[in-house]
Amino acid sequence: MIKKFLLLVLSLFIVSCAVVPVKKPHSVRDRACGVSTHEWDLRMVQAGSYSANCNSPECVLSVGMVAVAATSITAIVSGSIVVVGNVVHWVETLGGCDVEKLEKTVNDINAPLIQQGGKPIKTKQALEQELEDW
């Protein structure tokens, strides 16, 4: 009896769906302001394709109940992760970011360096290239 129950539970976890947290890409504002955290979203994925072999209504009902339970558990855990991640992202973005003010500050800092023959490096690849050429 225990072996049948464990087999049923295992097969249900294989056939059920799961809810997983996924990162959203950074927005233009996030990149401009240097926000390091991501906004999160939930996505439903299929956890497996194995189907249980049921010949009775009780078995079908049991399979369905365990599948719903597995999906619910992943939804609760993933939902908690998404809520915490989005709160952290929201708190980080509360500091505000005026892109024009940020660009002006960067230009003010770079102006004397450019006048002395320096050049601004805006990307990681450009920095790597400069270091290789140096």
Rosetta blueprint (number, residue, H / E / L):
1 M L
2 I H
3 K H
4 K H
5 F H
6 L H
7 L H
8 L H
9 V H
10 L H
11 S H
12 L H
13 F H
14 I H
15 V H
16 S L
17 C E
18 A E
19 V E
20 V E
21 P E
22 V E
23 K E
24 K L
25 P L
26 H L
27 S L
28 V H
29 R H
30 D H
31 R H
32 A H
33 C H
34 G L
35 V L
36 S L
37 T L
38 H L
39 E L
40 W E
41 D E
42 L E
43 R E
44 M E
45 V E
46 Q E
47 A L
48 G L
49 S L
50 Y L
51 S L
52 A L
53 N L
54 C L
55 N L
56 S L
57 P H
58 E H
59 C H
60 V H
61 L H
62 S H
63 V H
64 G H
65 M H
66 V H
67 A H
68 V H
69 A H
70 A H
71 T H
72 S H
73 I H
74 T H
75 A H
76 I H
77 V H
78 S H
79 G H
80 S H
81 I H
82 V H
83 V H
84 V H
85 G H
86 N H
87 V H
88 V H
89 H H
90 W H
91 V H
92 E H
93 T H
94 L L
95 G L
96 G L
97 C L
98 D L
99 V H
100 E H
101 K H
102 L H
103 E H
104 K H
105 T H
106 V H
107 N H
108 D H
109 I H
110 N H
111 A H
112 P H
113 L H
114 I H
115 Q H
116 Q L
117 G L
118 G L
119 K L
120 P L
121 I L
122 K L
123 T L
124 K H
125 Q H
126 A H
127 L H
128 E H
129 Q H
130 E H
131 L H
132 E H
133 D H
134 W L
